[in-house]
Amino acid sequence: MLAKEHLRTSRRDEMIDITRQVGAIVKNEGLADGLAVVYCPHTTAGITIQENADPDVKHDILMRLDEVYPCEHPKYRHAEGNTASHLKALTTGTSQTVVVSEGKLLLGTWQGIYFCEFDGPRARTYYVKLLKG
């Protein structure tokens, strides 16, 4: 089963917790055991699993990514001017795979699944592929 999900981002850089949406897909499809693959089809956004208890973690991650990949750099050559967005997406990656056990996402106590926007605000899409087994 493949689900196509939509979201709208509101800032250039942000991390949006999509754990509940992914969990709802698992529940609605009745997947008891298997895998949920969450995939982002964009070159300036990504998917990561990270702490979801303290909002300062998101702040610190985005701050540090900005320090490592500043928006402006004298040697960037990409014509669209969003080289930093591509580099941040490269760092987070395009997908995450989560084990589903007894109908629930097998995440750690403090873990959440995040859609990471690095070139917003935009209308974005992500996919959730469920695999039985």
C-alpha angles and dihedrals in degrees: 000000000000124000123194112208129191132206138167120225122211106198139042091250123023143137115225118197107230097169095112093049092050091046090051090054090052091049096044092050092048095233107170100177131006140067136309113206114196112199133185116205095198129099094214099046135055149186124243141165113229144145113303101184104074116046089203088074091065090046092050094047093050091044092052093046088053090052093049095040109029117194091236123047127158093227099050110115104178107122096218091061096231101106091128089057091054092048093049090050089049088054097050096039131221102268149022130201119214126190115236115211126176090352096305136100108258099228129148120258093265099031128112135170114245135196104214117209117198103163106039170190091064146132105257140186134208132179133222117202116191120205122190120222 
